[in-house]
Amino acid sequence: MPEYTVQRLRGGFAIVYYDGDGNRRREKLAATDRPGADAEARQRWRLGDRSDKTVGNIIAAYHADREANGTVSVGRMKDAWKALRAFWSDVTPELIDEEMAKAYAKGRRAAPATVRYELSHIAVALRWAAAKRIIEQAPTIWRPAPPERKDRHLTRADFKKLLAGAVAPHAKLYMLLGIFTAARPSALLDLTWDRVDFERGTVNLNPPGRVQTAKRRPVVALNDQAIEALKLAYLARQSEWVIERGAKKVANIKKAFQAASDRSGVHATPYTLRHTAAVWMAEAGTPMAEIAQFMGHDDSATTEKHYARFSPTYLRGAANALRIE
């Protein structure tokens, strides 16, 4: 016997199934044609308990959908849900209001940026559920204000100290590529040798089959120092991964950074290198549009917002226009 069927109901369609007690249940579907009803029924069935559209059930269905679509950040979503689950799992979406979200934030006792991400994850999942007609409407979820961006970047002297503090070859290579490519940590850790083009002097940061998201992974040019470092690593390679340890992909580089920071006295995180690379390019007078393309920004607006002030020509024309003759 099938888990459920889609049947006609009052000029439309309904999903029909038997609950855990053996009772026959029908739920009217919003779709008005058979293909749409079949698709909607499939989405509803993924929620598990048909009679209880809780945040927990919706999150489970959303994660499954994202995994099926190859979303690379599902792991981070699941980590966020570990913190969210106890408070939100049994809540029904229509009961969510500002006071509830603020109560979660108060009890969570985490950084505002962390709480903001966690609540944003619920908001996105509920909007997905509304778009799939699993729920009628997604509630507005209060979130803490976004934190001010930290402009921490390294000088060249600081970077050399940090690099000297790295002992493991994979850590040193990662730090060099972090500066030379301005890539996000996940892009570097996912990099394989087949996407390093020594002949053209470029590296493609986007794996085959990965759909470009807002966090674009571009093809970037390599300078002579980057090519030299990569050629040495290529000769010693033991796997397909550029950043490898013991012939295996390195899943997380944070411990190596912490160790290098402790040895060198220079505090840095993997993401610090991306920000540092952008600042160095801006300080050298590189056009904002070129920096944007190098970093994978959709346009130069984001780049200008964060890095234009580091350019030697920043607002120079405006300042000179204010001279008193």
N, C-alpha and C positions, 0 to 999 in steps of 0.2 A: 504494500500500500504506500503511495507517495506521501511525502511529508506534508504537502499541502497541494491544493488545486486552485485554479483561478476559474471562477464561475460567474455567470451573468447575475446581476442583482439590480432590480428596479431601473432598468434602462442603462445600467453601467456594469461595473465589474466588482468582484469582491475576492479576497483571499480566504479560503476555507481550510481549516485544519482542526485537529483534535488536541486539546490541552493535556497537561500531565494527569488530569483526573479522568480522561476519556470523554470529556464534554466537547461536543462539536461547536466550533466558533466560526463566525464570519466577520470580516472587517471590510468595509467598503473602501474601494480604491479610488483615487482621484482621476486616474487615467480614463480616457473615453474610448480608446481603441485597444484591440487585443495585444499588439506588440508593446504598447505603453503599459498596459496592465501587467503583462508578464514581467517586464523590467521592474516595475514598482514592487511587485510581489517578491521578486528575488531580493531586492534591497531590504524590504521589511523582514523577510525571513532570516536575514543575517543578524538581526537583533537578538535572536535567541528566544526570550520570553515575549510572546506576542501581546500579552495583556499588560505589560509593564515597560513602557518606553522610558527607562531611566537614563540618566547621564552615563552611568556605567555601561549599559547595553549599547548606547549610541557610540560611545568612545571605542568599544570593542569592534563594532562594525566599521567605524571610520578607519581604525588602524588596519583592519583587514583590507579595506578598499585601497588604502595608500600603499600597502605592501604589494597588492595585485598590480598597482600602477607603477611600481618600481621607485617610489619616493625614497630618497636616500636618508631623509631625516626621521624615519620611523623609529629608529632606536632612541633618539632623543625624546620623541613624543612619549614612548613607553616609559622612559625614565621619569618624565614629568608626571605621568599618570600614577606612578608609585606614590608620589607625595600627595596627589589629588584624591586618590581612591577613597580613603577613609572618610573624608568629608562629603564628597560629591557622588559616590557610586549609586546610592539609592534615591537621589533627588530627581524629581520629575522636572523637565525644562520649564513648564509654566509657573513653577513656584520660585524660580530664580529672580531675585531682585538685587538692588544695590546693597542693601543691608547684609544680605547673605554673602555676597562677594567680599565685602569689607570685613565681615566676621572671619571668613577664611584667611584673609590677609593678616589679620591681627593674630590669629592662632598659629599661623604658619611660622612666624618668627624667622623669616628669611629676607634676603635683600630684595628691595623693591623690583629690581630688574628680574629676579627669579620669579617672584609672585606674578609679575606682569606677564611673563612668558607662559606660566602655568595657566592663568586665567584666559589668556589669549588662545591657548590650545583648546580649552573647552568651547570658547566662542566660535572658533573656526569649525570644530566638529559639529556644533549645533547648526551652524549655517549650512554646512554640508547636508545634514539630516533634513533641513527644511527644503533645500534644493532638490533632494531626492524624494520629497513628499513623505518622508518618514514621520515628521512632525509638521504641524500646521505653520508654526512660526518660530523663529529663533529669537530668544530673548536678548536684550541688550545687557551685556555683562560689564560691570564697572571694573576698571583696572587702575593700578597706581600709575602716576604720570611717568613717562619714559625718563630714565636718568640722563643727566648730562653726559655727553660723550667725553671719555677720558682721552686726552691728547698725548698720552705717554708714547714717546718714541726714543730711539737710541741714537746717540751720536756715533760716528764711525769708530771713535776710540772705545766707547762702551761696547759696541758690537764685537770689536776685536777681543776685548776682555772676556765677553760671554763665550765667544767661539773658543778661546783658549781654555775656558772652564769645561768645555765638552770633551769627554774622554772617548766615548764610543764612536766608531766611524759613522754609524747611521745617524747619530745626533749631529755630528759636524756637517755631514752632507745635507741633512734637513735644514740646518741653520743657514747654510750658504744658499740653498735653493729658495728658502723663505725670503731672503733679500733679493736674489737674482730674478725671481719670477713674480713676487708680490702675491703669491697664491694663498688661498685659504688653507688652513691645516688639513682639512679633509681631502682637498684636491691633491696635495702633495703626497699624502699617505696612500691615495688611490692610484698614483701614477705608476705606469708600467713602461718597460723599456721600448715597446713597440710604438710608443707615442713620442719618443725622443728622436728628432730628425737631425742627426749630426751634419748631414750634407747641407741642409738649408739653415741650420743654426736656430731651430725653433723647437718648441715643445707644446703638444696639444694636451691641455689640462682636462679635457672632457672625455671620459671613457666612451667607447662605442656603445650605442644603445641608450645612453643616459640623455633624457630630455632636458634641454636647457631650462633652468628655472630662473627666478629673480636673482639667485646667486650664480651668475653665469661663470662658466669656466672657459676662458678664451684660449686661443693659440697665441703664445707670446714668443718674442725673439730672445735669444740667449747671447749674453756678452761673452768675450773670450774667457773670462775667469769661470763662468758657469760651464762652458763647454769643456774646459780643462778638468774641472771637478767631476763632471759627469763621465768623461772618458776614463778617468782613473777608477771611478766606481764601477763602470761597465766592465773593465778588465777583471775586477774582483767579484763580479756578480755571482750569486748562487741561486737566484730565482728570477721570476719575471718582474718583481717589484723593485722600483728604484730605491725606495727607503725600506731596507730589509734588515733583519737581524736573525742570525741562525737559519738563513735560507727561508725565512717566513716573513710575511707582511707585518709591519709594525702597526699595531692597532691604535696605540696612543703614545704621543711623544711628550706628554706633560711631565712625567717623572724625570726624563732626561733634562728637560728645561729646568726643573727645580734643582736638580743636582748641579747643573752648570751655574745656576744663579747662586747657589750656596758657595761654590768654589770661587767664583769670580767677584761676588759682591754686587753684581748687576742684576737687578730684578727684571725679568722679562717672561712673557708667555708666548706660546706659538703665534698668537694673533698679533703680538707686538711687532713681529717682523713684517707683516703685511702693511701695517700702519707706517712703520719706519721706512719701508721701501717707497711708499707714496710720498712721504715728506722729503726724502732725498731727491726724488725725481722733480718735485716742485721747487726745491731749493736750487736745483740746477737749471731752472727756467724752462723745463719741459712743458709744452702746451697742455692745458687741462684736458682737451679732447683726446690727446694722445695718452695721457695718464689714465683717463677713463677707459679707453679701449684696452690698455694693458691690464687693468684691474678687473675688467669684465663688467663695468657699470653700463647700464643701458644708454645713458647719456652723461654729459659732463656736469649736469646740475648737482648731483650728489658729490662728485669730485670737487667742484668749486666750493661747495658748502664747507667741506672739511679741510681742504688742502690749499686753496687759492692763497691764503694769507702767508704761506711759507714761500711763495714765489718772490724773487727779488724785484719783480715788476708790479707786485700787488698794490693796486690803487695809486701807483706812482704818478700816473697822468693826472688823476684827480687832485692829488696833493700838490703837484707843481702848478696846477691851475689856480691855486689859492695864494700864490706868492704876491707880495706887495711890491709893486714897481717903485 
